[in-house]
Amino acid sequence: MRLLLIISLLFSALNSYAQSAAIDTLEVKNYRFPVIELEDAAVAEKINQSLVKEVLLPILENAPAENATAASLLQTIFDEALLTSNPELAEYSGIDYHLTYHDNGLLSLMLTVEYMGAYPSQHIEYLNFDLSDGRLLTKEDFLAANQIKPFQKELGKFVTRRIKERAKEVASDFGDTPKAFISTVNEAIDPDYLKRFQITTKGVIFYVDYGLPHALKALEPENDYLFLYKNLKPFLDSEGVLKFVF
């Protein structure tokens, strides 16, 4: 019995080690980009391909070769000479990232792309990965299938409340009534409130895209909605990637 316990603990430790990631930073001028390293190189490549696809490829006009590795893509994009001569990157002033969660076999990153067009702006991507297979997580990976719609409705209550509160604050700046502001936001908002999220030590933060044009961005309500694990638990899949909550 004692031997079985020792073997079990050893296996658990090895499994935990295998799920840990090291992060190297590719840094050139104002561009900082994460490169994930794992004992399983194939899983690491899958994650790095997702990072490139979700963050970098949307800003490039010319699609790279389909069989290009993440390393070759990054080398091409971040070559210091290209940063000054590549017209596709001319309007982009920087990229940065922050590690927001790395535990329980999961990895969560926040990546910010800053660019300068007619005015300075930025785009933020929140990407979450399962380190066991490298897949990019979606709401289906942690919410129970029969709880996705109920949770969307639950989150919607907070979104509606925040929009109404913000409407009272900015109606005069908006140049119209609170009702008109609410109508404008409701027409522009992305109805999938669960698309963008970030796994943290306290819970999951959902980021709502209100969709207002740049001229009205400053009038938008705060877009982050934190659900603590204890409040999220009734909606979770007990066998999903957040099963450690149970």
C-alpha positions as CSV (number, residue, x, y, z in Angstrom):
1,M,0.0,0.0,0.0
2,R,2.8,2.4,0.9
3,L,4.6,1.5,-2.3
4,L,1.5,2.3,-4.3
5,L,1.2,5.6,-2.6
6,I,4.8,6.6,-3.3
7,I,4.3,5.6,-7.0
8,S,1.1,7.6,-7.2
9,L,2.8,10.7,-5.7
10,L,5.8,10.3,-8.0
11,F,3.5,10.0,-11.0
12,S,1.6,13.1,-9.9
13,A,4.8,15.1,-9.6
14,L,6.0,14.0,-13.0
15,N,2.7,14.8,-14.6
16,S,2.7,18.2,-12.9
17,Y,6.2,18.9,-14.2
18,A,5.2,17.9,-17.7
19,Q,2.4,20.4,-17.7
20,S,4.7,23.3,-16.8
21,A,5.7,25.7,-19.5
22,A,8.8,27.9,-19.8
23,I,8.4,31.2,-21.6
24,D,11.1,32.8,-23.7
25,T,10.7,36.3,-24.9
26,L,11.4,37.4,-28.4
27,E,12.3,41.1,-28.1
28,V,13.1,43.6,-30.8
29,K,12.7,47.3,-30.1
30,N,9.2,47.8,-28.9
31,Y,8.1,44.3,-29.8
32,R,7.9,41.6,-27.1
33,F,6.4,38.3,-28.0
34,P,6.2,35.1,-26.0
35,V,7.6,31.8,-27.2
36,I,6.4,28.8,-25.3
37,E,8.7,25.9,-24.4
38,L,7.5,22.5,-23.2
39,E,9.0,19.1,-22.8
40,D,6.5,18.0,-25.5
41,A,7.8,20.0,-28.5
42,A,4.7,19.2,-30.6
43,V,2.4,20.8,-28.0
44,A,4.6,23.8,-27.7
45,E,4.6,24.3,-31.5
46,K,0.8,24.1,-31.5
47,I,0.6,26.8,-28.8
48,N,3.1,29.0,-30.6
49,Q,1.2,28.6,-33.9
50,S,-2.0,29.7,-32.2
51,L,-0.2,32.8,-30.7
52,V,1.1,33.8,-34.1
53,K,-2.2,33.1,-35.8
54,E,-4.4,35.0,-33.3
55,V,-2.1,38.0,-32.7
56,L,0.3,38.5,-35.6
57,L,-1.2,37.1,-38.8
58,P,-4.3,39.5,-38.6
59,I,-1.9,42.5,-39.0
60,L,-0.1,41.1,-42.0
61,E,-1.6,41.4,-45.5
62,N,0.5,38.6,-47.1
63,A,-0.3,35.2,-45.8
64,P,2.8,33.0,-45.0
65,A,3.4,29.5,-46.3
66,E,0.9,27.0,-44.8
67,N,3.7,24.7,-43.6
68,A,5.8,27.4,-42.0
69,T,6.8,26.7,-38.4
70,A,6.0,29.2,-35.6
71,A,9.8,29.8,-35.2
72,S,10.3,30.7,-38.9
73,L,7.2,33.0,-38.9
74,L,8.5,34.8,-35.8
75,Q,11.9,35.2,-37.3
76,T,10.5,36.7,-40.5
77,I,8.1,39.0,-38.7
78,F,10.5,40.2,-36.0
79,D,13.7,40.5,-38.0
80,E,15.0,43.9,-36.9
81,A,15.6,44.9,-40.5
82,L,12.0,44.1,-41.5
83,L,10.6,46.2,-38.6
84,T,11.9,49.3,-40.3
85,S,11.1,48.4,-43.9
86,N,8.1,46.1,-43.8
87,P,5.2,48.3,-44.9
88,E,2.7,45.9,-43.3
89,L,4.1,46.7,-39.9
90,A,4.6,50.4,-40.5
91,E,1.5,51.5,-38.5
92,Y,2.2,49.2,-35.5
93,S,4.2,50.8,-32.7
94,G,4.6,47.8,-30.4
95,I,3.5,44.5,-29.1
96,D,3.7,43.3,-25.5
97,Y,2.5,40.4,-23.3
98,H,1.8,39.4,-19.7
99,L,1.4,36.0,-18.1
100,T,-1.8,36.0,-16.2
101,Y,-2.1,32.4,-15.1
102,H,0.1,29.3,-15.1
103,D,-1.2,26.5,-12.9
104,N,-3.3,23.4,-13.0
105,G,-2.0,22.5,-16.4
106,L,-3.3,25.8,-17.9
107,L,-1.7,28.9,-19.4
108,S,-3.3,32.3,-19.8
109,L,-1.7,35.2,-21.6
110,M,-2.7,38.8,-22.4
111,L,-1.2,40.2,-25.5
112,T,-1.4,43.9,-26.5
113,V,-0.9,45.3,-30.0
114,E,-0.4,49.0,-30.2
115,Y,-0.7,50.9,-33.5
116,M,-0.7,54.4,-34.8
117,G,-3.0,55.4,-37.6
118,A,-4.9,58.7,-37.5
119,Y,-4.8,58.2,-33.7
120,P,-3.0,55.9,-31.2
121,S,-5.0,52.8,-30.4
122,Q,-4.5,49.2,-29.1
123,H,-6.0,45.8,-29.4
124,I,-5.8,43.2,-26.7
125,E,-6.1,39.4,-27.1
126,Y,-6.7,37.1,-24.1
127,L,-5.5,33.6,-25.0
128,N,-5.9,30.5,-22.7
129,F,-4.3,27.1,-23.4
130,D,-4.5,23.6,-22.1
131,L,-0.8,22.5,-21.7
132,S,-1.7,18.8,-22.0
133,D,-2.6,19.1,-25.7
134,G,-1.9,22.7,-26.7
135,R,-5.5,23.6,-27.6
136,L,-6.7,27.1,-27.5
137,L,-9.6,27.2,-24.9
138,T,-13.1,28.3,-25.6
139,K,-16.1,28.6,-23.3
140,E,-17.1,25.0,-24.1
141,D,-13.9,23.8,-22.4
142,F,-15.1,24.9,-19.0
143,L,-18.8,25.6,-19.0
144,A,-21.3,22.8,-18.9
145,A,-23.1,22.4,-22.2
146,N,-26.5,23.0,-20.6
147,Q,-25.2,26.0,-18.7
148,I,-23.8,28.1,-21.5
149,K,-27.0,29.9,-22.3
150,P,-28.0,30.4,-18.6
151,F,-24.6,31.8,-17.8
152,Q,-24.7,34.1,-20.9
153,K,-28.0,35.4,-19.5
154,E,-26.6,35.8,-16.0
155,L,-23.6,37.8,-17.3
156,G,-26.0,39.8,-19.5
157,K,-27.7,41.1,-16.4
158,F,-24.5,42.7,-15.2
159,V,-23.7,44.0,-18.7
160,T,-27.2,45.6,-19.0
161,R,-26.9,47.2,-15.5
162,R,-23.4,48.6,-16.3
163,I,-24.6,50.1,-19.6
164,K,-27.5,51.8,-17.9
165,E,-25.3,53.2,-15.1
166,R,-22.8,54.5,-17.7
167,A,-25.6,56.0,-19.7
168,K,-26.6,58.2,-16.8
169,E,-23.0,59.4,-16.4
170,V,-22.2,60.2,-20.0
171,A,-25.5,61.2,-21.6
172,S,-24.5,64.9,-21.7
173,D,-21.1,64.1,-23.3
174,F,-22.9,61.8,-25.7
175,G,-25.0,64.7,-26.7
176,D,-28.3,62.9,-26.2
177,T,-30.4,61.1,-23.7
178,P,-29.4,58.1,-21.6
179,K,-31.9,56.0,-23.6
180,A,-30.2,57.0,-26.9
181,F,-26.8,56.0,-25.5
182,I,-28.2,52.6,-24.4
183,S,-29.7,52.1,-27.9
184,T,-26.4,53.0,-29.6
185,V,-24.4,50.5,-27.4
186,N,-27.0,47.7,-27.8
187,E,-26.7,48.1,-31.6
188,A,-22.9,47.9,-31.6
189,I,-22.2,45.4,-28.9
190,D,-21.0,41.9,-29.7
191,P,-23.7,39.6,-28.3
192,D,-21.3,36.8,-27.5
193,Y,-20.2,37.9,-24.1
194,L,-18.3,34.7,-23.5
195,K,-15.9,34.9,-26.5
196,R,-13.1,36.8,-24.7
197,F,-12.0,35.6,-21.3
198,Q,-9.0,35.3,-19.0
199,I,-8.4,32.6,-16.5
200,T,-6.9,34.0,-13.2
201,T,-6.2,32.7,-9.7
202,K,-9.4,34.2,-8.4
203,G,-11.8,33.3,-11.2
204,V,-12.5,34.0,-14.9
205,I,-12.7,37.5,-16.3
206,F,-15.0,38.0,-19.3
207,Y,-14.3,40.9,-21.6
208,V,-17.3,42.4,-23.4
209,D,-16.8,44.1,-26.8
210,Y,-19.1,47.1,-26.8
211,G,-18.2,47.9,-30.4
212,L,-18.4,51.7,-30.2
213,P,-16.3,53.6,-32.8
214,H,-13.0,55.2,-31.6
215,A,-14.6,58.7,-31.2
216,L,-17.0,57.2,-28.6
217,K,-14.6,54.6,-27.0
218,A,-14.0,56.8,-23.9
219,L,-17.7,56.7,-23.2
220,E,-17.9,52.9,-23.0
221,P,-18.5,51.2,-19.7
222,E,-15.7,49.2,-18.1
223,N,-15.6,45.9,-20.2
224,D,-14.2,43.4,-17.6
225,Y,-16.5,41.2,-15.6
226,L,-14.9,39.0,-13.0
227,F,-16.7,35.9,-11.9
228,L,-15.1,34.3,-8.8
229,Y,-14.8,30.5,-9.0
230,K,-17.3,30.1,-6.1
231,N,-19.9,32.0,-8.2
232,L,-19.0,30.4,-11.5
233,K,-19.0,26.8,-10.0
234,P,-22.7,26.1,-10.7
235,F,-22.2,26.7,-14.4
236,L,-19.0,24.7,-14.7
237,D,-18.4,21.3,-16.3
238,S,-17.0,19.2,-13.5
239,E,-14.9,17.3,-16.0
240,G,-13.7,20.5,-17.9
241,V,-10.4,22.3,-17.6
242,L,-11.6,24.1,-14.5
243,K,-12.4,20.9,-12.6
244,F,-9.9,21.9,-9.9
245,V,-12.6,24.2,-8.7
246,F,-14.7,21.2,-7.5
